Amino acid sequence: MSHPQVALTSEAIAELAHPDDGTHEIALDLAYRRLAMVNVVFFGVPRAGDRGWVLIDTGVPGLGGLIESAAAERFGENARPAAIILTHGHFDHVGNLKSLAEKWEVPIYAHALEHPYLTGRASYPPPDTLVGGGIMPTFAPLFPGGPIDVSERLRELPATGELPCMPGWRWIHTPGHAPGHVSLWRERDHSLIVGDAFITTHMESAYSVITQKPEMHGPPTWLTPDWEAARASVVTLASLEPELVVTGHGRAMQGPQMLAALQVLAWDFQKLAVPPQGRYVLHPARAEDGSAYCAP
């Protein structure tokens, strides 16, 4: 059984977030590209050149070439990033991480609680196929779930909250969907990159994933092992009152309608986001007791 969600009006869609799969510039120094079902984000002004930009997340496996071509078009031929920053380590966000980091000879930054998944030491908890609500949870066990090993280039995010190579931005710990999930925040213009802390499409529905109908949703249900932490993270992000949000799934959105929908989601998270059943609804998997880390 599905549960109600908060739909957004067309005014909430960022003006430059077109429905095709090209690169969408949503600020002078911020752009994203949808690769299959997930977004990768580019920070840096156009023609920034070699080491003049940052890549946030790396999409699903096999699409690294599209990231390279998009980067070359935006920043210049053979322009390598100064860093790769991960919101978290799920397969659809690290699918091209190892190959791109090695080719570009670039450091990778992630929260310390995500490092076991990025050094080959642990896997995420199994997907929750009991949540229902659409076809995607049924296929979740087919998605890659094992860890990757990028130990050689992996670094911890600075404890100060600063973001390497992204002046004016800071990272915020937003666990729930993953123990070390982070969101990226710029106070100056209230821009927010949230990974999967919340998303703007109905991820459980294959149709919605394809059409990208703009809606405000909690994190993908079948890969969220700690709902109380997920709720607290959405409350934290809503309290920032962002003006522009870029999510891991769905279109970038901006404006008062977006903010209103986010605040409703935070206020009524249990009803709007938490599935009525599921293995982690009553028994979360958490970093604190080690249950979020499974044998690889």
KEVO-60199 format. One record per residue: x, y, z of N, C-alpha, C, CB in turn; residue in three letters. Coordinates in steps of 0.1 Angstrom, whole numbers, always signed. Atoms other than C-alpha are relative to their C-alpha. Glycine has a CB too. Example, Ala and Ser with C-alpha at 12.3 -4.5 7.8 and 13.67 -1.06 7.14 Angstrom:
+9; -12; +0; +123; -45; +78; +9; +12; +0; -10; +0; +12; ala
-9; -11; +0; +137; -11; +71; -8; +11; +8; +4; +5; -14; ser
% end
This chain:
+8; -12; +0; +0; +0; +0; +9; +12; +0; -10; +0; +12; met
-8; -12; +0; +14; +34; -9; -6; +10; +10; +0; +6; -14; ser
+5; -10; -10; +11; +64; +14; +1; +14; -7; +9; +0; +13; his
+1; -13; +7; +3; +101; +5; +14; +7; +1; -10; +8; +7; pro
-12; -8; +1; +31; +124; -6; -4; +15; -3; +9; -5; -10; gln
+2; -14; +3; +34; +162; -10; +4; +3; -14; +7; +9; +10; val
-3; -4; +14; +31; +172; -47; +4; +15; +0; -12; -3; -9; ala
-5; -14; +2; +48; +204; -59; -6; +5; -12; +15; +0; +0; leu
+5; -7; +12; +34; +229; -83; +11; +3; -9; -8; +13; +4; thr
-10; -3; +10; +52; +238; -115; +9; +11; +4; -6; +2; -13; ser
-8; -11; -4; +64; +270; -99; +12; -4; +9; -8; +10; +8; glu
-11; +4; -9; +86; +250; -76; +12; -6; -7; -5; -11; +10; ala
-11; +6; +8; +107; +235; -104; +10; +11; -4; -5; -7; -13; ile
-10; -10; +3; +140; +253; -109; -1; +3; -15; +14; -5; +3; ala
+2; -5; +14; +137; +274; -141; +8; -7; -11; +1; +15; -1; glu
-9; +5; +10; +167; +259; -158; +1; -16; +1; +14; +6; +3; leu
-1; +15; -1; +161; +222; -148; -9; -6; -10; -4; -5; +14; ala
+7; +5; +11; +149; +210; -182; -2; -15; +1; +6; +3; -13; his
+3; +14; -2; +133; +175; -185; +10; -9; -8; -13; -2; -4; pro
-9; +9; +6; +160; +161; -208; +12; -3; +9; +6; +7; -14; asp
-10; +5; -8; +191; +144; -196; +14; +7; -1; +2; -15; -2; asp
-12; -7; +1; +217; +170; -204; +4; +6; +13; -2; +11; -10; gly
-5; -7; -12; +237; +191; -179; -8; +13; +2; +15; +3; -1; thr
+9; -11; -3; +215; +217; -162; +7; +10; +10; -13; -5; +6; his
-6; -10; -9; +231; +249; -148; -11; +6; +8; +8; +10; -8; glu
+10; -6; -9; +211; +261; -118; +5; +12; +8; -5; -11; +9; ile
-7; -12; -5; +236; +287; -106; +12; +2; -8; +3; -1; +16; ala
-12; -3; +8; +267; +303; -121; +10; -11; +2; +5; +13; +3; leu
-11; +10; -3; +289; +277; -103; -6; -13; +4; +9; +6; +11; asp
+7; +12; -5; +264; +249; -98; -8; -6; -12; -9; +2; +12; leu
+7; +7; +11; +251; +223; -123; -1; -15; +4; +7; +2; -14; ala
+1; +15; -3; +239; +187; -123; -4; -7; -13; -11; -2; +11; tyr
+4; +8; +11; +233; +159; -147; -6; -13; +5; +12; -3; -10; arg
+6; +12; -3; +209; +131; -145; +6; -12; -8; -16; +1; -2; arg
-5; +12; +6; +225; +97; -152; -9; -12; +4; +15; -2; +3; leu
+9; +10; -3; +199; +70; -155; -10; +5; +11; +7; -13; +5; ala
+9; -3; -10; +181; +73; -121; +6; +9; +11; -6; -12; +7; met
-6; -8; -11; +205; +95; -101; +8; +12; -6; +11; -9; +7; val
-7; -12; +4; +221; +129; -103; +14; +1; +5; -8; +13; +4; asn
-13; -4; -5; +257; +139; -102; +1; +15; -1; +12; -6; -9; val
+0; -14; -1; +266; +175; -93; +14; +5; -3; -5; +4; +14; val
-13; -6; +3; +293; +198; -106; +0; +14; +6; +1; +2; -16; phe
-2; -13; -6; +306; +227; -86; +12; +7; -7; +2; -1; +15; phe
-11; -8; +7; +327; +254; -104; -6; +8; -11; +10; -10; -5; gly
+5; -9; +11; +322; +282; -129; +4; -6; -14; +5; +14; +1; val
-4; +5; +13; +322; +273; -166; +14; +5; -4; -10; +5; -11; pro
-14; -2; +5; +357; +270; -182; +9; +2; +12; +1; +13; -9; arg
-9; -1; -12; +372; +267; -147; +14; -6; -2; -7; -7; +12; ala
-13; +6; +3; +400; +245; -161; +4; -11; +9; +10; +11; -1; gly
-5; +11; -8; +421; +218; -146; +1; +3; +15; +14; -4; -6; asp
+0; -2; -14; +416; +214; -109; -8; +12; +5; +14; +1; +6; arg
+8; -12; -3; +391; +243; -109; -14; -3; +4; +0; +9; -11; gly
+14; +4; -3; +360; +223; -100; -1; -12; +8; -8; -2; -14; trp
+2; +11; -9; +345; +196; -78; -12; -8; -5; -2; +5; +15; val
+11; +10; +4; +324; +165; -86; -6; -5; +13; +5; -11; -9; leu
+8; +6; -12; +297; +155; -60; -7; -12; -5; -9; +11; +6; ile
+6; +13; +4; +288; +118; -64; +4; -4; -14; -15; +0; +3; asp
-5; +5; +13; +296; +96; -94; -10; -9; -7; +12; -7; +2; thr
+10; +7; +8; +263; +79; -105; +1; -15; +0; +1; +5; -14; gly
+1; +14; +1; +255; +44; -114; +12; -6; -9; -13; -5; -6; val
-11; +6; +7; +282; +20; -128; -2; +1; -15; +2; -14; +4; pro
+0; +1; +15; +291; +22; -165; -2; +13; -7; -10; -9; -4; gly
+3; -13; +6; +284; +59; -171; +10; +11; +3; -14; +5; +5; leu
-11; -9; -2; +317; +74; -163; +4; +9; -12; +12; -7; +5; gly
-3; -8; +12; +322; +85; -199; -9; +12; -1; -1; -9; -12; gly
+10; -12; +1; +291; +107; -197; +4; +11; +10; -14; -5; +3; leu
-5; -10; -9; +305; +124; -166; +12; +7; -5; +3; -7; +14; ile
-12; -7; +6; +338; +130; -183; -3; +9; -11; +9; -11; -6; glu
+3; -9; +11; +322; +144; -214; -8; +13; +5; -9; -7; -10; ser
+7; -12; -6; +299; +167; -193; +10; +9; +6; -11; -5; +10; ala
-10; -8; -7; +329; +179; -173; +8; +7; -11; +9; -9; +8; ala
-8; -7; +10; +349; +186; -205; -8; +11; -7; +4; -11; -11; ala
+8; -10; +6; +320; +205; -220; -1; +12; +9; -13; -5; -4; glu
+3; -11; -9; +315; +226; -189; +13; +7; +4; -7; -5; +12; arg
-12; -6; -6; +351; +231; -176; +12; +1; -9; +3; -8; +12; phe
-12; +0; +10; +374; +225; -206; +5; -14; -2; +10; +9; +5; gly
-6; +13; +3; +390; +196; -223; +11; -4; +9; +5; +0; -15; glu
-10; +5; -10; +410; +174; -199; +0; +7; +13; +13; +0; -7; asn
+1; -7; -13; +399; +195; -170; -3; -10; +11; -9; +12; +0; ala
+3; +10; -11; +402; +173; -139; -5; +8; +12; +13; -7; +4; arg
+5; -7; -12; +384; +181; -106; +11; +1; +10; -12; -8; +6; pro
-9; -1; -11; +402; +192; -75; -3; -11; +11; -1; +14; +6; ala
+5; +10; -9; +382; +167; -55; -13; -7; -4; -1; +6; +15; ala
+13; +6; +1; +354; +142; -55; -6; -1; +14; +0; -14; -7; ile
+6; +0; -13; +330; +146; -26; -13; -9; -1; -4; +14; +5; ile
+11; +9; +0; +305; +119; -17; -10; +4; +11; +5; -15; +3; leu
+11; -1; -10; +271; +124; +0; -1; -13; +8; -13; +4; -7; thr
+0; +13; -7; +272; +87; +8; +5; -10; -10; -14; -4; +6; his
-7; +10; +8; +285; +54; -6; -9; -10; -7; +9; -7; +8; gly
+9; +10; +7; +254; +36; -21; +5; -2; -14; -14; +4; +1; his
-6; +4; +13; +261; +19; -54; -3; +11; -11; -6; -13; -4; phe
+4; -10; +10; +242; +46; -74; +7; +13; +2; -15; +1; +0; asp
-7; -12; -2; +264; +73; -60; +15; -2; -1; -3; +6; +14; his
-14; +3; +1; +298; +56; -63; +3; -9; -12; +5; -7; +13; val
-1; +10; +11; +293; +36; -95; +12; +2; -9; -12; +1; -8; gly
-12; -3; +8; +322; +53; -113; +11; +6; +8; -4; +10; -12; asn
-10; -7; -9; +342; +65; -83; +14; -5; -2; -4; -2; +14; leu
-14; +5; +1; +372; +42; -86; +6; +3; -13; -1; -15; +2; lys
-7; -3; +13; +378; +46; -123; +3; +15; -2; -9; -5; -11; ser
-2; -14; +2; +373; +83; -123; +11; +6; +9; -13; +8; +2; leu
-10; -5; -9; +394; +89; -92; +14; -4; -4; -2; -5; +14; ala
-13; +4; +5; +423; +69; -106; +4; +7; -13; -1; -16; -3; glu
-3; -7; +12; +421; +85; -140; +4; +14; +2; -11; -1; -10; lys
-3; -14; -3; +420; +120; -126; +10; +2; +11; -14; +6; +4; trp
-10; -1; -11; +444; +113; -97; -5; +10; +10; +14; +4; -5; glu
+7; -10; -9; +420; +131; -73; -3; -6; +13; -12; +5; -8; val
+4; +6; -13; +413; +127; -36; -16; -1; +1; +5; +10; +11; pro
+14; +3; -3; +379; +114; -24; -3; +3; +14; -4; -15; -4; ile
+4; -3; -14; +362; +129; +6; -14; -5; +4; +0; +16; +2; tyr
+12; +5; -5; +335; +112; +26; +0; +0; +16; -2; -15; -5; ala
+2; +1; -14; +322; +111; +62; +7; -12; +5; -14; +1; +5; his
-7; +11; -6; +342; +88; +85; -9; -13; +1; +6; +3; +13; ala
+9; +11; -2; +311; +66; +91; -3; -7; -13; -13; +5; +6; leu
+1; +7; +13; +310; +58; +54; +12; -7; -5; -4; +11; -11; glu
-13; +6; +4; +346; +47; +52; +0; -15; -1; +11; +5; +9; his
-1; +15; +1; +340; +10; +60; -6; -5; -14; -8; -6; +11; pro
+6; +5; +13; +318; +8; +28; +9; +4; -12; -13; +7; -2; tyr
-8; -5; +10; +345; +26; +8; +14; -6; +0; +1; +15; +0; leu
-13; +6; -2; +375; +5; +20; -1; -15; -1; +7; +5; +13; thr
+2; +15; +1; +361; -30; +14; -2; -7; +13; +12; -5; -7; gly
+2; +6; -13; +355; -36; +51; -14; -4; +4; +6; +9; +10; arg
+14; +2; -3; +317; -36; +52; -9; +2; -11; -4; +8; +13; ala
+10; -2; +9; +286; -38; +32; -12; +7; +8; -5; -13; -7; ser
+12; -5; -6; +253; -19; +38; -9; -11; +4; -6; +10; -10; tyr
+11; +9; -3; +224; -36; +55; -8; -4; -13; -9; +5; +11; pro
+7; +4; +12; +203; -56; +30; -12; +9; -3; -6; -14; +2; pro
+12; -8; +3; +176; -37; +11; -12; -5; +6; -2; +0; -16; pro
+13; +4; -7; +142; -37; +27; -11; -2; -11; -4; +11; +10; asp
+10; +3; +10; +119; -55; +2; -14; +0; +6; +4; -13; -6; thr
+14; +1; -6; +90; -54; +27; -7; +13; +0; +2; -5; +14; leu
+6; -13; -1; +83; -17; +24; -12; +2; -9; +11; +11; -2; val
+11; -2; +9; +60; -20; -6; +0; +13; -6; -13; -2; +7; gly
+2; -13; +6; +47; +10; -24; +4; +2; -14; +8; +10; +8; gly
-4; -1; +14; +60; +2; -59; +9; -11; -4; +7; +13; -2; gly
-8; +11; +5; +81; -20; -81; +14; +0; +4; -2; +0; -15; ile
-14; -2; -2; +115; -6; -73; +5; -8; +12; +4; +14; +2; met
-5; +9; -11; +118; -23; -38; +1; -14; -3; -9; +2; +12; pro
+0; +14; +3; +111; -56; -54; +13; -4; -7; -12; -3; -10; thr
-12; +3; +8; +141; -53; -77; +13; +4; +8; +0; +8; -13; phe
-12; -5; -7; +164; -38; -50; +10; -11; +3; -5; +5; +13; ala
-10; +10; -2; +181; -71; -42; +9; -2; -12; -6; -13; +4; pro
-8; +2; +12; +194; -71; -78; +11; +11; -1; -9; +0; -12; leu
-10; -11; +1; +213; -38; -73; +13; -4; +7; -6; +13; +6; phe
-13; +3; -6; +250; -40; -64; -1; +5; +15; +12; +7; -7; pro
+1; -4; -14; +253; -40; -26; +13; -1; +8; -10; -9; +7; gly
-13; +2; -7; +289; -49; -18; +8; +13; +1; +8; -10; -7; gly
-9; -11; -1; +316; -25; -8; +9; +2; -12; +8; +0; +13; pro
-11; -2; +9; +342; -9; -30; +12; +4; +8; -4; +12; -11; ile
-12; -3; -7; +378; -2; -21; +7; +12; -7; +9; -12; +1; asp
-8; -11; +5; +392; +33; -28; +9; +6; +11; -10; +11; -5; val
-8; -4; -12; +414; +34; +3; +11; +9; -4; +5; -13; +6; ser
-12; -8; +3; +443; +49; -15; -3; +15; -1; +6; -5; -13; glu
+4; -14; +2; +425; +81; -23; -10; +6; +10; -5; +2; -14; arg
+10; -3; -9; +400; +82; +5; +5; +9; +11; -7; -12; +5; leu
-4; -9; -11; +401; +111; +30; -13; +3; +8; +5; +14; -6; arg
+12; -4; -9; +378; +122; +59; -3; +14; -3; +3; -3; +15; glu
+4; -14; +0; +358; +153; +56; +5; +7; +12; -16; +1; -1; leu
-5; -7; -11; +373; +180; +78; -10; +1; +12; +5; +14; -4; pro
+9; +0; -12; +359; +180; +114; -6; +14; +2; +8; -4; +12; ala
+5; -14; -2; +355; +218; +111; -13; +3; -8; +10; +10; -6; thr
+12; -2; +9; +326; +213; +86; +3; +7; -13; -10; +8; +8; gly
-3; -6; +13; +344; +230; +58; +1; -11; -11; +14; +7; +1; glu
-1; +9; +11; +344; +214; +24; +12; +3; -9; -13; +1; -9; leu
-12; -2; +8; +377; +209; +5; -4; +5; -14; +8; -12; +0; pro
+1; -5; +13; +379; +230; -26; -14; +6; -4; +3; -11; -10; cys
+13; -6; +2; +344; +244; -21; -2; +12; +10; -12; -10; +2; met
+1; -11; -10; +348; +278; -4; -14; +5; +1; +10; +12; -5; pro
+13; -5; -3; +317; +291; +12; -10; -11; +3; -5; +8; -11; gly
+9; +11; -3; +302; +257; +16; +4; -8; +13; +0; -10; -12; trp
-3; +9; -11; +300; +234; +46; -8; -13; -1; -2; +7; +14; arg
+8; +12; +1; +289; +198; +51; -7; -2; +14; +10; -12; -2; trp
+9; +3; -11; +261; +187; +75; -2; -14; +1; -13; +9; -1; ile
+2; +14; -2; +259; +152; +89; -16; -2; +0; +6; -5; +13; his
+14; +2; +1; +224; +140; +78; -2; -15; -1; -6; +7; -13; thr
+1; +14; +0; +223; +103; +87; -15; -5; -1; +6; -7; +12; pro
+14; +6; +1; +193; +79; +83; +0; -9; -12; -11; +11; -1; gly
-1; +8; +12; +196; +68; +47; +13; -7; -1; -1; +10; -12; his
-13; +7; -1; +232; +59; +54; +7; +7; +13; +9; +2; -13; ala
-6; -5; -12; +253; +63; +86; +8; +13; -1; +8; -10; +7; pro
-9; -11; +2; +277; +88; +72; -5; +9; -11; +14; -4; -3; gly
+6; -9; +10; +253; +106; +48; +3; +15; +4; -15; -3; -2; his
-2; -14; -2; +261; +143; +44; -7; +8; -10; +15; +4; +0; val
+6; -10; +9; +244; +173; +28; +9; +12; +0; -14; +4; +4; ser
-9; -11; +2; +262; +203; +15; -8; +13; -1; +8; -1; -13; leu
+8; -12; -2; +251; +238; +24; +8; +13; -2; -6; +1; +14; trp
-7; -13; +2; +260; +273; +12; -10; +11; +6; +3; +3; -15; arg
+9; -10; -7; +246; +301; +35; -2; +12; -9; +7; +4; +13; glu
+1; -12; +7; +252; +329; +11; -12; +1; -9; +12; +2; -9; arg
+11; +0; +9; +225; +319; -13; -10; -11; +3; +4; -1; -15; asp
+9; +11; -5; +208; +291; +7; -2; -11; -10; -14; +6; +3; his
+0; +11; +9; +218; +265; -18; +3; -13; +8; +10; +2; -11; ser
-1; +12; -8; +216; +229; -6; +1; -12; -10; -12; -2; +9; leu
-2; +13; +7; +229; +196; -21; -3; -11; +10; +14; -1; -7; ile
+5; +8; -11; +211; +169; -2; +3; -15; -2; -14; +2; +3; val
-2; +15; +3; +221; +135; -18; -14; -6; +1; +9; -6; +11; gly
+12; +7; -1; +193; +112; -7; -7; +2; +14; +2; -15; -2; asp
+6; -3; -13; +184; +128; +27; -15; +2; -2; +6; +12; +7; ala
+13; +0; +6; +152; +137; +8; +1; +1; -15; -9; +12; +6; phe
-1; +1; +15; +144; +134; -29; -13; +7; -6; +1; -14; -5; ile
+11; -7; +7; +121; +151; -54; -7; -8; -11; +5; +13; -6; thr
+7; +9; +9; +107; +121; -72; -5; -12; +8; +8; -4; -12; thr
+5; +12; -7; +87; +90; -61; +9; -12; -4; -15; -3; -4; his
-11; +10; +4; +117; +66; -62; -5; -14; +0; +11; +2; +10; met
+5; +14; -1; +96; +35; -54; -7; -3; -13; -9; -2; +11; glu
+7; +3; +13; +78; +39; -88; +9; +2; -12; -12; +10; -1; ser
-9; -1; +12; +97; +31; -119; -5; +10; -10; +0; -14; -8; ala
+6; -10; +9; +73; +53; -139; +4; +14; +5; -16; -1; +0; tyr
-4; -13; -4; +81; +83; -117; +15; +3; -1; -4; +2; +15; ser
-14; -1; +2; +118; +76; -119; +3; +5; -14; +7; -13; +3; val
-2; -3; +14; +115; +78; -157; -5; +14; -3; -7; -10; -9; ile
+7; -13; +4; +91; +108; -159; +5; +12; +8; -14; -1; +1; thr
-5; -11; -9; +107; +128; -130; -11; +10; +4; +11; +7; -7; gln
+10; -8; -5; +74; +141; -118; +4; +7; +13; -14; -7; +2; lys
-6; -7; -11; +83; +168; -93; -9; -2; +13; +1; +15; -2; pro
+6; +2; -12; +73; +157; -58; +10; +0; +12; -8; -14; +0; glu
-9; +0; -12; +88; +160; -23; -2; -13; +8; -3; +13; +9; met
+0; +13; -7; +96; +127; -7; +11; -2; +10; +1; -12; -10; his
-11; +4; -9; +117; +112; +21; +10; -8; -8; -6; -8; +12; gly
-10; +8; +7; +147; +91; +13; -6; -13; -6; +12; -3; +9; pro
+5; +13; +5; +143; +59; -8; -2; -10; +10; +10; -5; -11; pro
+4; +9; -11; +125; +35; +14; +7; -13; +2; -15; -3; +0; thr
-6; +13; +0; +141; +3; +5; +15; +0; +4; -1; -7; -13; trp
-14; -1; -4; +176; +16; +13; +2; +9; +12; +9; +4; -12; leu
-1; -9; -12; +169; +36; +45; -1; -9; +12; -10; +11; -1; thr
+1; +9; -11; +178; +16; +76; -3; +6; +14; +13; -8; +1; pro
+2; -6; -13; +172; +42; +103; -9; +12; -2; +14; +5; +6; asp
+10; -10; +3; +140; +62; +100; +0; +11; +10; -14; -7; +0; trp
+0; -11; -9; +143; +82; +132; +11; +10; -3; +2; -6; +15; glu
-11; -8; +4; +177; +95; +121; -4; +8; -13; +13; -8; -2; ala
+4; -6; +12; +162; +102; +87; -9; +12; +2; -6; -10; -10; ala
+9; -10; -4; +134; +122; +102; +8; +12; +6; -10; -5; +10; arg
-7; -11; -6; +158; +143; +123; +9; +7; -10; +10; -6; +11; ala
-8; -7; +11; +180; +150; +92; -9; +9; -8; +6; -11; -9; ser
+9; -8; +8; +150; +163; +72; -4; +12; +8; -13; -8; -4; val
+3; -11; -9; +140; +185; +102; +11; +10; +0; -3; -5; +14; val
-11; -9; +0; +175; +199; +103; +1; +8; -13; +13; -8; +2; thr
-2; -6; +13; +176; +206; +66; -12; +10; -3; +0; -10; -12; leu
+11; -9; +2; +141; +222; +65; +2; +13; +8; -13; -7; +4; ala
-3; -11; -9; +152; +245; +94; +9; +10; -6; +5; -4; +13; ser
-9; -9; +7; +178; +260; +71; -7; +9; -10; +11; -8; -8; leu
+8; -7; +10; +151; +273; +48; +7; +2; -13; -4; +14; +6; glu
-7; -2; +12; +169; +266; +16; -9; +6; -11; +4; -14; -5; pro
+7; -6; +12; +160; +285; -16; +2; -8; -12; +6; +14; -2; glu
-3; +9; +11; +175; +259; -40; +5; -13; +5; +10; +6; -10; leu
-4; +13; -4; +178; +222; -35; +3; -9; -12; -11; -7; +8; val
-4; +10; +10; +196; +196; -56; +1; -13; +7; +14; +3; -7; val
+1; +13; -6; +187; +160; -47; +7; -10; -8; -15; -3; +3; thr
-6; +11; +7; +202; +127; -56; -9; -6; -11; +4; -11; +9; gly
+10; +5; +9; +170; +117; -74; -11; +10; -2; -6; -14; +5; his
+10; -10; +2; +146; +140; -91; +6; +13; -5; -9; +2; +11; gly
-4; -13; +5; +148; +175; -105; +4; +10; +11; -10; +7; -9; arg
-3; -11; -9; +165; +205; -88; -13; +8; +1; +12; +8; -5; ala
+12; -8; -3; +138; +227; -72; +4; +12; +8; -11; -8; +7; met
-3; -12; -7; +137; +262; -58; -14; +7; +3; +9; +9; -9; gln
+11; -9; -3; +113; +288; -44; -9; -4; +11; -8; +0; -12; gly
+8; +2; -12; +86; +291; -18; -9; -13; +0; -9; +12; +1; pro
+8; +13; +0; +65; +261; -30; +9; -12; +4; -6; -2; -14; gln
-9; +10; -4; +95; +239; -27; +3; +0; +16; +14; +1; -7; met
-3; -1; -14; +103; +252; +8; -12; -4; +8; +4; +14; +4; leu
+12; +4; -7; +67; +248; +19; -2; -15; +0; -13; +6; -6; ala
+1; +14; +1; +66; +212; +7; +10; -7; +9; +2; -5; -14; ala
-10; +5; -8; +99; +205; +25; -4; +1; +15; +14; +6; -2; leu
+4; -2; -14; +86; +219; +58; -12; -9; +4; -4; +15; +2; gln
+11; +10; -3; +54; +198; +55; +6; -14; +2; -10; +0; -11; val
-7; +14; -2; +76; +167; +50; +6; -1; +13; +10; -2; -12; leu
-7; +0; -13; +96; +176; +81; -10; -1; +11; +9; +12; +2; ala
+10; -1; -10; +65; +183; +101; -8; -13; +2; -10; +11; -2; trp
+9; +12; +0; +46; +151; +92; +8; -12; -7; -13; +2; -8; asp
-9; +10; +6; +76; +128; +83; -6; -14; +2; +14; +2; +6; phe
+5; +14; -2; +61; +97; +99; -11; -4; -9; -5; -1; +15; gln
+11; +4; +9; +30; +98; +78; +4; +1; -15; -12; +10; +2; lys
-3; -3; +15; +45; +111; +45; +12; -8; -5; +3; +14; -2; leu
-13; +6; +5; +79; +92; +44; +2; -14; +5; +11; +9; +4; ala
-3; +13; -6; +80; +62; +68; -10; -10; -5; +0; +1; +15; val
+9; +10; +5; +66; +31; +52; -8; -7; +11; +8; -11; -8; pro
+8; +6; -11; +38; +13; +71; +5; -13; +5; -14; -2; -5; pro
-7; +13; -5; +59; -19; +73; +14; +0; -6; -9; -12; -4; gln
-13; +2; +5; +94; -30; +68; +10; -4; +11; +5; +14; -6; gly
-9; +7; -9; +124; -47; +84; +7; +11; +9; +10; -8; -7; arg
-7; -10; -8; +139; -14; +96; -9; +10; +7; +10; +7; -9; tyr
+9; -10; -6; +108; +5; +107; +0; -1; +15; -14; -3; -5; val
-1; +2; -15; +109; -11; +142; +13; -4; +5; -10; -10; +4; leu
-13; +5; -3; +144; -24; +141; +11; +6; -8; +1; -16; -1; his
-10; -7; +8; +168; +2; +127; +14; -7; +1; +1; +14; +4; pro
-14; +4; +1; +204; -6; +116; +8; +13; +2; +3; -8; -13; ala
-7; -12; -3; +227; +19; +131; +15; -2; +2; -6; +6; +13; arg
-15; +0; -2; +264; +28; +133; +3; -2; +15; +6; +13; -5; ala
-4; +0; -14; +263; +31; +171; +1; -14; +5; -11; +7; +8; glu
-1; +14; -5; +257; -6; +177; +6; -10; -10; -14; -5; +4; asp
-7; +8; +10; +275; -18; +145; -10; -7; -9; +8; -10; +7; gly
+9; +8; +9; +243; -32; +129; -1; +6; -14; -14; +0; +6; ser
+0; -6; +14; +247; -8; +99; +12; -5; -8; +1; +15; +1; ala
-12; +5; +8; +279; -26; +89; -1; -15; +0; +13; +4; +7; tyr
+2; +14; +2; +275; -61; +75; +13; -5; -7; -12; -3; -9; cys
-11; +6; +6; +301; -86; +63; +0; +2; -15; +1; -15; +3; ala
+0; -2; +14; +313; -78; +28; -2; -13; -8; +14; +7; -4; pro
% end
